[in-house]
Amino acid sequence: MELEVLKYLHDILESIERLLTYSSQIDKVEQIQKSDMLKDAIERRLSVIGEALYKANKINKDIPITNKNKIISLRHIIVHDYDSVNPAGLFIILKDHLALLHEEVKHILEQFPPEKNISLDI
């Protein structure tokens, strides 16, 4: 796999891990509704994931990620239709969908051990 794609996948993994940290402290959608800072942080990390996947997909269309187009579309919604993003949707993404993406990205990256992608600082 192309080094640039691996870099984007590492960026996705970092954002997922941050989101998992945030979501471990959230058990109700109201927590997101009451905290602009938390909502902003979640939106930022989801935007990074969508943008990195968009760029990686332009290079390699065969990246095996479930719902790849929906993830990319979410980034566009957050950035361009920001007023349509609601905390309930963010909560569902965190609690119901993030784990699968985490596993898929980790699985892809496990096929390329760090010693094989040392030049990731592109």
Secondary structure as the mmCIF struct_conf table of DSSP 4:
data_model
#
loop_
_struct_conf.conf_type_id
_struct_conf.id
_struct_conf.beg_label_comp_id
_struct_conf.beg_label_asym_id
_struct_conf.beg_label_seq_id
_struct_conf.end_label_comp_id
_struct_conf.end_label_asym_id
_struct_conf.end_label_seq_id
HELX_RH_AL_P HELX_RH_AL_P1 LEU A 3 SER A 23
TURN_TY1_P TURN_TY1_P1 SER A 24 GLN A 25
BEND BEND1 LYS A 28 LYS A 28
HELX_RH_AL_P HELX_RH_AL_P2 VAL A 29 GLN A 33
TURN_TY1_P TURN_TY1_P2 LYS A 34 LYS A 34
HELX_RH_AL_P HELX_RH_AL_P3 ASP A 36 ILE A 59
TURN_TY1_P TURN_TY1_P3 LYS A 61 ASP A 62
TURN_TY1_P TURN_TY1_P4 THR A 66 ASN A 67
HELX_RH_AL_P HELX_RH_AL_P4 LYS A 68 HIS A 80
BEND BEND2 ASP A 81 ASP A 81
HELX_RH_3T_P HELX_RH_3T_P1 TYR A 82 SER A 84
HELX_RH_AL_P HELX_RH_AL_P5 PRO A 87 ILE A 92
HELX_RH_PI_P HELX_RH_PI_P1 ILE A 93 HIS A 97
HELX_RH_AL_P HELX_RH_AL_P6 LEU A 98 GLU A 110
TURN_TY1_P TURN_TY1_P5 GLN A 111 GLN A 111
BEND BEND3 PHE A 112 PHE A 112
HELX_RH_3T_P HELX_RH_3T_P2 PRO A 114 LYS A 116
TURN_TY1_P TURN_TY1_P6 ILE A 118 SER A 119
#
